[in-house]
Amino acid sequence: METKAHSNTTTIAILPQRVDSVTAVEIEKELLGLLKPDITTIVCNLSGTEYVSSAGLRVLLAVAKSLRKSNRKLILCAPTNYVSEILETAGLSHVLEICETEAAALQKLA
């Protein structure tokens, strides 16, 4: 997983092609590792993610829940059509904040 700092309070994580049982544990560890004292938002860019399994969905929910406990937030952005369908079918589009593009996610924070 690649990460880039957007500002002093926001980090962007570019998720891999597959978020599944093979990669989920490492992704969760890396996302939670981004939680430095000043970071209030993690934006997960899904533009290159082609598949998310139930293990991947669990990780996204677990990270979002962990962030909410400390008044921080997780924003998903730029999901492919297939990943959007997975999130919608799982009912997560009503639970997680999802933006169409990375720019739209960052605009919400401005």
DRENTORKOL-3810 file (N, C-alpha, C; in nm, 4 decimals):
REM DRENTORKOL-3810
@n.u->0.0848; n.v->-0.1173; n.w->0.0000; ca.u->0.0000; ca.v->0.0000; ca.w->0.0000; c.u->0.0893; c.v->0.1234; c.w->0.0000
@n.u->0.0571; n.v->0.2157; n.w->-0.0867; ca.u->0.1320; ca.v->0.3410; ca.w->-0.0960; c.u->0.0571; c.v->0.4484; c.w->-0.0177
@n.u->0.1303; n.v->0.5364; n.w->0.0470; ca.u->0.0674; ca.v->0.6471; ca.w->0.1193; c.u->0.1345; c.v->0.7779; c.w->0.0795
@n.u->0.0572; n.v->0.8857; n.w->0.0939; ca.u->0.1134; ca.v->1.0185; ca.w->0.0711; c.u->0.0446; c.v->1.1164; c.w->0.1642
@n.u->0.1211; n.v->1.2082; n.w->0.2164; ca.u->0.0653; ca.v->1.3098; ca.w->0.3055; c.u->-0.0005; c.v->1.4161; c.w->0.2202
@n.u->-0.1215; n.v->1.4524; n.w->0.2566; ca.u->-0.1897; ca.v->1.5612; ca.w->0.1863; c.u->-0.1701; c.v->1.6922; c.w->0.2627
@n.u->-0.1825; n.v->1.6832; n.w->0.3927; ca.u->-0.1641; ca.v->1.7994; ca.w->0.4793; c.u->-0.1147; c.v->1.7488; c.w->0.6139
@n.u->-0.1046; n.v->1.8385; n.w->0.7091; ca.u->-0.0620; ca.v->1.7971; ca.w->0.8425; c.u->-0.1648; c.v->1.7094; c.w->0.9115
@n.u->-0.2908; n.v->1.7125; n.w->0.8622; ca.u->-0.3973; ca.v->1.6379; ca.w->0.9287; c.u->-0.4563; c.v->1.5256; c.w->0.8447
@n.u->-0.4143; n.v->1.5152; n.w->0.7190; ca.u->-0.4740; ca.v->1.4167; ca.w->0.6284; c.u->-0.3675; c.v->1.3346; c.w->0.5567
@n.u->-0.3880; n.v->1.2046; n.w->0.5561; ca.u->-0.3012; ca.v->1.1134; ca.w->0.4816; c.u->-0.3867; c.v->1.0389; c.w->0.3800
@n.u->-0.3313; n.v->1.0198; n.w->0.2616; ca.u->-0.3994; ca.v->0.9454; ca.w->0.1566; c.u->-0.3319; c.v->0.8098; c.w->0.1445
@n.u->-0.4131; n.v->0.7045; n.w->0.1523; ca.u->-0.3637; ca.v->0.5676; ca.w->0.1355; c.u->-0.4171; c.v->0.5142; c.w->0.0034
@n.u->-0.3290; n.v->0.4701; n.w->-0.0816; ca.u->-0.3696; ca.v->0.4138; ca.w->-0.2099; c.u->-0.3719; c.v->0.2624; c.w->-0.1929
@n.u->-0.4936; n.v->0.2088; n.w->-0.1914; ca.u->-0.5092; ca.v->0.0666; ca.w->-0.1637; c.u->-0.4684; c.v->-0.0169; c.w->-0.2842
@n.u->-0.4251; n.v->-0.1406; n.w->-0.2592; ca.u->-0.3770; ca.v->-0.2270; ca.w->-0.3679; c.u->-0.4904; c.v->-0.2785; c.w->-0.4565
@n.u->-0.4514; n.v->-0.3521; n.w->-0.5596; ca.u->-0.5463; ca.v->-0.4060; ca.w->-0.6568; c.u->-0.6493; c.v->-0.4978; c.w->-0.5917
@n.u->-0.6070; n.v->-0.5754; n.w->-0.4923; ca.u->-0.6977; ca.v->-0.6661; ca.w->-0.4224; c.u->-0.6911; c.v->-0.6394; c.w->-0.2721
@n.u->-0.8086; n.v->-0.6276; n.w->-0.2126; ca.u->-0.8186; ca.v->-0.6156; ca.w->-0.0679; c.u->-0.8974; c.v->-0.7390; c.w->-0.0255
@n.u->-0.8231; n.v->-0.8435; n.w->0.0078; ca.u->-0.8857; ca.v->-0.9731; ca.w->0.0357; c.u->-0.8198; c.v->-1.0378; c.w->0.1572
@n.u->-0.8491; n.v->-1.1632; n.w->0.1790; ca.u->-0.7975; ca.v->-1.2312; ca.w->0.2978; c.u->-0.6447; c.v->-1.2377; c.w->0.2987
@n.u->-0.5816; n.v->-1.2319; n.w->0.1842; ca.u->-0.4356; ca.v->-1.2365; ca.w->0.1764; c.u->-0.3749; c.v->-1.1020; c.w->0.2175
@n.u->-0.4399; n.v->-0.9929; n.w->0.1793; ca.u->-0.3830; ca.v->-0.8597; ca.w->0.2030; c.u->-0.4473; c.v->-0.7834; c.w->0.3193
@n.u->-0.5632; n.v->-0.8274; n.w->0.3651; ca.u->-0.6430; ca.v->-0.7511; ca.w->0.4621; c.u->-0.5691; c.v->-0.7213; c.w->0.5925
@n.u->-0.5033; n.v->-0.8200; n.w->0.6499; ca.u->-0.4363; ca.v->-0.8001; ca.w->0.7791; c.u->-0.3269; c.v->-0.6944; c.w->0.7667
@n.u->-0.2486; n.v->-0.7014; n.w->0.6625; ca.u->-0.1404; ca.v->-0.6050; ca.w->0.6422; c.u->-0.1960; c.v->-0.4657; c.w->0.6157
@n.u->-0.3033; n.v->-0.4555; n.w->0.5376; ca.u->-0.3648; ca.v->-0.3256; ca.w->0.5094; c.u->-0.4174; c.v->-0.2631; c.w->0.6378
@n.u->-0.4850; n.v->-0.3431; n.w->0.7200; ca.u->-0.5365; ca.v->-0.2914; ca.w->0.8468; c.u->-0.4225; c.v->-0.2400; c.w->0.9347
@n.u->-0.3162; n.v->-0.3179; n.w->0.9427; ca.u->-0.1997; ca.v->-0.2788; ca.w->1.0230; c.u->-0.1401; c.v->-0.1470; c.w->0.9714
@n.u->-0.1276; n.v->-0.1350; n.w->0.8402; ca.u->-0.0694; ca.v->-0.0141; ca.w->0.7811; c.u->-0.1599; c.v->0.1067; c.w->0.8008
@n.u->-0.2920; n.v->0.0885; n.w->0.7817; ca.u->-0.3843; ca.v->0.2006; ca.w->0.7993; c.u->-0.3839; c.v->0.2490; c.w->0.9444
@n.u->-0.3890; n.v->0.1577; n.w->1.0382; ca.u->-0.3866; ca.v->0.1966; ca.w->1.1791; c.u->-0.2520; c.v->0.2568; c.w->1.2175
@n.u->-0.1465; n.v->0.2159; n.w->1.1486; ca.u->-0.0139; ca.v->0.2720; ca.w->1.1719; c.u->-0.0006; c.v->0.4168; c.w->1.1261
@n.u->-0.0938; n.v->0.4614; n.w->1.0436; ca.u->-0.0925; ca.v->0.6000; ca.w->0.9963; c.u->-0.1448; c.v->0.6982; c.w->1.1003
@n.u->-0.2020; n.v->0.6459; n.w->1.2074; ca.u->-0.2663; ca.v->0.7309; ca.w->1.3080; c.u->-0.1651; c.v->0.7967; c.w->1.4010
@n.u->-0.1060; n.v->0.8992; n.w->1.3512; ca.u->-0.0171; ca.v->0.9814; ca.w->1.4330; c.u->-0.1033; c.v->1.0881; c.w->1.5021
@n.u->-0.0541; n.v->1.1503; n.w->1.6076; ca.u->-0.1369; ca.v->1.2448; ca.w->1.6842; c.u->-0.2061; c.v->1.3542; c.w->1.6018
@n.u->-0.1398; n.v->1.4075; n.w->1.4995; ca.u->-0.1977; ca.v->1.5174; ca.w->1.4221; c.u->-0.2936; c.v->1.4713; c.w->1.3121
@n.u->-0.2893; n.v->1.3451; n.w->1.2755; ca.u->-0.3717; ca.v->1.2955; ca.w->1.1652; c.u->-0.5164; c.v->1.2785; c.w->1.2111
@n.u->-0.6067; n.v->1.3487; n.w->1.1434; ca.u->-0.7487; ca.v->1.3391; ca.w->1.1775; c.u->-0.8294; c.v->1.2657; c.w->1.0714
@n.u->-0.7724; n.v->1.2519; n.w->0.9511; ca.u->-0.8454; ca.v->1.1880; ca.w->0.8416; c.u->-0.7528; c.v->1.1009; c.w->0.7585
@n.u->-0.8030; n.v->0.9816; n.w->0.7263; ca.u->-0.7358; ca.v->0.8954; ca.w->0.6288; c.u->-0.8297; c.v->0.8838; c.w->0.5095
@n.u->-0.7785; n.v->0.9174; n.w->0.3924; ca.u->-0.8527; ca.v->0.9024; ca.w->0.2679; c.u->-0.7979; c.v->0.7785; c.w->0.1980
@n.u->-0.8847; n.v->0.6800; n.w->0.1749; ca.u->-0.8435; ca.v->0.5578; ca.w->0.1053; c.u->-0.8834; c.v->0.5683; c.w->-0.0408
@n.u->-0.7834; n.v->0.5768; n.w->-0.1271; ca.u->-0.8080; ca.v->0.5852; ca.w->-0.2705; c.u->-0.8218; c.v->0.4435; c.w->-0.3253
@n.u->-0.9376; n.v->0.4153; n.w->-0.3830; ca.u->-0.9684; ca.v->0.2821; ca.w->-0.4348; c.u->-0.9624; c.v->0.2761; c.w->-0.5874
@n.u->-0.9026; n.v->0.3753; n.w->-0.6510; ca.u->-0.9039; ca.v->0.3818; ca.w->-0.7979; c.u->-0.8341; c.v->0.2630; c.w->-0.8641
@n.u->-0.7384; n.v->0.2032; n.w->-0.7969; ca.u->-0.6681; ca.v->0.0878; ca.w->-0.8529; c.u->-0.7125; c.v->-0.0441; c.w->-0.7927
@n.u->-0.8147; n.v->-0.0389; n.w->-0.7081; ca.u->-0.8623; ca.v->-0.1593; ca.w->-0.6407; c.u->-0.9703; c.v->-0.2246; c.w->-0.7258
@n.u->-0.9443; n.v->-0.3463; n.w->-0.7681; ca.u->-1.0385; ca.v->-0.4175; ca.w->-0.8546; c.u->-1.1278; c.v->-0.5149; c.w->-0.7787
@n.u->-1.0873; n.v->-0.5523; n.w->-0.6564; ca.u->-1.1634; ca.v->-0.6525; ca.w->-0.5820; c.u->-1.1520; c.v->-0.6284; c.w->-0.4325
@n.u->-1.2654; n.v->-0.6374; n.w->-0.3636; ca.u->-1.2684; ca.v->-0.6294; ca.w->-0.2180; c.u->-1.3515; c.v->-0.7473; c.w->-0.1688
@n.u->-1.2908; n.v->-0.8326; n.w->-0.0856; ca.u->-1.3613; ca.v->-0.9485; ca.w->-0.0302; c.u->-1.4279; c.v->-0.9105; c.w->0.1013
@n.u->-1.4954; n.v->-1.0060; n.w->0.1612; ca.u->-1.5575; ca.v->-0.9810; ca.w->0.2917; c.u->-1.4505; c.v->-0.9467; c.w->0.3958
@n.u->-1.3332; n.v->-1.0052; n.w->0.3851; ca.u->-1.2231; ca.v->-0.9718; ca.w->0.4774; c.u->-1.1807; c.v->-0.8263; c.w->0.4567
@n.u->-1.1798; n.v->-0.7817; n.w->0.3336; ca.u->-1.1460; ca.v->-0.6432; ca.w->0.3031; c.u->-1.2511; c.v->-0.5471; c.w->0.3561
@n.u->-1.3774; n.v->-0.5836; n.w->0.3430; ca.u->-1.4862; ca.v->-0.5011; ca.w->0.3956; c.u->-1.4750; c.v->-0.4899; c.w->0.5474
@n.u->-1.4402; n.v->-0.6010; n.w->0.6120; ca.u->-1.4243; ca.v->-0.6007; ca.w->0.7576; c.u->-1.3141; c.v->-0.5046; c.w->0.7986
@n.u->-1.2053; n.v->-0.5024; n.w->0.7260; ca.u->-1.0939; ca.v->-0.4129; ca.w->0.7564; c.u->-1.1375; c.v->-0.2670; c.w->0.7437
@n.u->-1.2069; n.v->-0.2343; n.w->0.6373; ca.u->-1.2520; ca.v->-0.0969; ca.w->0.6187; c.u->-1.3448; c.v->-0.0536; c.w->0.7319
@n.u->-1.4354; n.v->-0.1425; n.w->0.7706; ca.u->-1.5256; ca.v->-0.1123; ca.w->0.8816; c.u->-1.4502; c.v->-0.0991; c.w->1.0135
@n.u->-1.3568; n.v->-0.1891; n.w->1.0382; ca.u->-1.2802; ca.v->-0.1870; ca.w->1.1634; c.u->-1.1972; c.v->-0.0595; c.w->1.1746
@n.u->-1.1350; n.v->-0.0194; n.w->1.0662; ca.u->-1.0537; ca.v->0.1029; ca.w->1.0677; c.u->-1.1434; c.v->0.2248; c.w->1.0870
@n.u->-1.2561; n.v->0.2289; n.w->1.0170; ca.u->-1.3498; ca.v->0.3413; ca.w->1.0328; c.u->-1.3985; c.v->0.3505; c.w->1.1770
@n.u->-1.4306; n.v->0.2367; n.w->1.2363; ca.u->-1.4782; ca.v->0.2339; ca.w->1.3750; c.u->-1.3687; c.v->0.2823; c.w->1.4701
@n.u->-1.2480; n.v->0.2359; n.w->1.4485; ca.u->-1.1352; ca.v->0.2769; ca.w->1.5323; c.u->-1.1119; c.v->0.4276; c.w->1.5219
@n.u->-1.1228; n.v->0.4817; n.w->1.4028; ca.u->-1.1034; ca.v->0.6252; ca.w->1.3833; c.u->-1.2145; c.v->0.7054; c.w->1.4511
@n.u->-1.3388; n.v->0.6594; n.w->1.4377; ca.u->-1.4521; ca.v->0.7303; ca.w->1.4982; c.u->-1.4391; c.v->0.7412; c.w->1.6496
@n.u->-1.3812; n.v->0.6397; n.w->1.7120; ca.u->-1.3654; ca.v->0.6403; ca.w->1.8578; c.u->-1.2828; c.v->0.7594; c.w->1.9053
@n.u->-1.1936; n.v->0.8062; n.w->1.8203; ca.u->-1.1090; ca.v->0.9190; ca.w->1.8583; c.u->-1.1424; c.v->1.0441; c.w->1.7756
@n.u->-1.2685; n.v->1.0543; n.w->1.7318; ca.u->-1.3166; ca.v->1.1706; ca.w->1.6552; c.u->-1.2364; c.v->1.1978; c.w->1.5287
@n.u->-1.1978; n.v->1.0907; n.w->1.4629; ca.u->-1.1284; ca.v->1.1003; ca.w->1.3353; c.u->-1.2166; c.v->1.0345; c.w->1.2306
@n.u->-1.1760; n.v->1.0429; n.w->1.1033; ca.u->-1.2611; ca.v->0.9794; ca.w->1.0031; c.u->-1.1840; c.v->0.9143; c.w->0.8900
@n.u->-1.2530; n.v->0.8175; n.w->0.8309; ca.u->-1.2041; ca.v->0.7459; ca.w->0.7135; c.u->-1.2955; c.v->0.7839; c.w->0.5982
@n.u->-1.2364; n.v->0.8244; n.w->0.4868; ca.u->-1.3132; ca.v->0.8537; ca.w->0.3665; c.u->-1.2605; c.v->0.7644; c.w->0.2555
@n.u->-1.3505; n.v->0.6932; n.w->0.1900; ca.u->-1.3143; ca.v->0.6140; ca.w->0.0732; c.u->-1.3380; c.v->0.6994; c.w->-0.0502
@n.u->-1.2508; n.v->0.6857; n.w->-0.1496; ca.u->-1.2724; ca.v->0.7648; ca.w->-0.2710; c.u->-1.2331; c.v->0.6871; c.w->-0.3952
@n.u->-1.2897; n.v->0.7310; n.w->-0.5060; ca.u->-1.2586; ca.v->0.6820; ca.w->-0.6403; c.u->-1.2733; c.v->0.5311; c.w->-0.6569
@n.u->-1.3802; n.v->0.4718; n.w->-0.6016; ca.u->-1.3953; ca.v->0.3277; ca.w->-0.6206; c.u->-1.4274; c.v->0.2945; c.w->-0.7664
@n.u->-1.3751; n.v->0.1829; n.w->-0.8125; ca.u->-1.4108; ca.v->0.1357; ca.w->-0.9462; c.u->-1.5586; c.v->0.0960; c.w->-0.9432
@n.u->-1.6174; n.v->0.0774; n.w->-1.0601; ca.u->-1.7594; ca.v->0.0393; ca.w->-1.0656; c.u->-1.7849; c.v->-0.0890; c.w->-0.9884
@n.u->-1.6976; n.v->-0.1871; n.w->-1.0040; ca.u->-1.7176; ca.v->-0.3154; ca.w->-0.9362; c.u->-1.7087; c.v->-0.3001; c.w->-0.7847
@n.u->-1.6109; n.v->-0.2256; n.w->-0.7373; ca.u->-1.5959; ca.v->-0.2041; ca.w->-0.5932; c.u->-1.7142; c.v->-0.1239; c.w->-0.5401
@n.u->-1.7626; n.v->-0.0269; n.w->-0.6171; ca.u->-1.8830; ca.v->0.0478; ca.w->-0.5770; c.u->-2.0012; c.v->-0.0457; c.w->-0.5579
@n.u->-2.0166; n.v->-0.1399; n.w->-0.6504; ca.u->-2.1254; ca.v->-0.2379; ca.w->-0.6402; c.u->-2.1107; c.v->-0.3239; c.w->-0.5148
@n.u->-1.9887; n.v->-0.3639; n.w->-0.4839; ca.u->-1.9641; ca.v->-0.4445; ca.w->-0.3637; c.u->-2.0014; c.v->-0.3645; c.w->-0.2388
@n.u->-1.9572; n.v->-0.2406; n.w->-0.2323; ca.u->-1.9877; ca.v->-0.1560; ca.w->-0.1167; c.u->-2.1380; c.v->-0.1330; c.w->-0.1039
@n.u->-2.2039; n.v->-0.1117; n.w->-0.2164; ca.u->-2.3489; ca.v->-0.0893; ca.w->-0.2167; c.u->-2.4236; c.v->-0.2159; c.w->-0.1747
@n.u->-2.3860; n.v->-0.3286; n.w->-0.2302; ca.u->-2.4518; ca.v->-0.4559; ca.w->-0.1990; c.u->-2.4347; c.v->-0.4919; c.w->-0.0517
@n.u->-2.3188; n.v->-0.4626; n.w->0.0028; ca.u->-2.2921; ca.v->-0.4921; ca.w->0.1433; c.u->-2.3573; c.v->-0.3903; c.w->0.2369
@n.u->-2.4149; n.v->-0.2853; n.w->0.1812; ca.u->-2.4795; ca.v->-0.1835; ca.w->0.2623; c.u->-2.3826; c.v->-0.0845; c.w->0.3245
@n.u->-2.2593; n.v->-0.0855; n.w->0.2796; ca.u->-2.1579; ca.v->0.0006; ca.w->0.3402; c.u->-2.1595; c.v->0.1427; c.w->0.2854
@n.u->-2.2286; n.v->0.1623; n.w->0.1738; ca.u->-2.2356; ca.v->0.2970; ca.w->0.1189; c.u->-2.3157; c.v->0.3891; c.w->0.2108
@n.u->-2.3922; n.v->0.3308; n.w->0.3027; ca.u->-2.4690; ca.v->0.4096; ca.w->0.3986; c.u->-2.3941; c.v->0.4251; c.w->0.5309
@n.u->-2.2892; n.v->0.3467; n.w->0.5490; ca.u->-2.2143; ca.v->0.3469; ca.w->0.6748; c.u->-2.0821; c.v->0.4211; c.w->0.6616
@n.u->-2.0171; n.v->0.4055; n.w->0.5476; ca.u->-1.8876; ca.v->0.4681; ca.w->0.5234; c.u->-1.9038; c.v->0.5892; c.w->0.4322
@n.u->-1.8193; n.v->0.6881; n.w->0.4507; ca.u->-1.8220; ca.v->0.8054; ca.w->0.3645; c.u->-1.7451; c.v->0.7719; c.w->0.2368
@n.u->-1.8122; n.v->0.7882; n.w->0.1220; ca.u->-1.7523; ca.v->0.7528; ca.w->-0.0065; c.u->-1.7676; c.v->0.8705; c.w->-0.1021
@n.u->-1.6575; n.v->0.9098; n.w->-0.1648; ca.u->-1.6584; ca.v->1.0178; ca.w->-0.2635; c.u->-1.6174; c.v->0.9623; c.w->-0.3990
@n.u->-1.6666; n.v->1.0247; n.w->-0.5049; ca.u->-1.6389; ca.v->0.9756; ca.w->-0.6400; c.u->-1.4935; c.v->0.9910; c.w->-0.6810
@n.u->-1.4279; n.v->1.0950; n.w->-0.6310; ca.u->-1.2887; ca.v->1.1196; ca.w->-0.6682; c.u->-1.2070; c.v->1.1584; c.w->-0.5442
@n.u->-1.0773; n.v->1.1497; n.w->-0.5587; ca.u->-0.9893; ca.v->1.1930; ca.w->-0.4498; c.u->-1.0045; c.v->1.3427; c.w->-0.4273
@n.u->-1.0165; n.v->1.4183; n.w->-0.5345; ca.u->-1.0338; ca.v->1.5632; ca.w->-0.5233; c.u->-1.1616; c.v->1.5969; c.w->-0.4452
@n.u->-1.2693; n.v->1.5229; n.w->-0.4704; ca.u->-1.3952; ca.v->1.5471; ca.w->-0.3990; c.u->-1.3796; c.v->1.5158; c.w->-0.2502
@n.u->-1.3057; n.v->1.4107; n.w->-0.2185; ca.u->-1.2823; ca.v->1.3748; ca.w->-0.0770; c.u->-1.2031; c.v->1.4850; c.w->-0.0082
@n.u->-1.1010; n.v->1.5354; n.w->-0.0750; ca.u->-1.0183; ca.v->1.6402; ca.w->-0.0158; c.u->-1.0954; c.v->1.7719; c.w->-0.0059
@n.u->-1.1840; n.v->1.7962; n.w->-0.1008; ca.u->-1.2673; ca.v->1.9158; ca.w->-0.0967; c.u->-1.3591; c.v->1.9159; c.w->0.0249
@n.u->-1.4085; n.v->1.7972; n.w->0.0626; ca.u->-1.4944; ca.v->1.7852; ca.w->0.1811; c.u->-1.4208; c.v->1.8286; c.w->0.3082
@n.u->-1.2907; n.v->1.8135; n.w->0.3073; ca.u->-1.2111; ca.v->1.8465; ca.w->0.4251; c.u->-1.1730; c.v->1.9939; c.w->0.4302
@n.u->-1.1874; n.v->2.0619; n.w->0.3176; ca.u->-1.1464; ca.v->2.2039; ca.w->0.3109; c.u->-1.2416; c.v->2.2929; c.w->0.3878
END
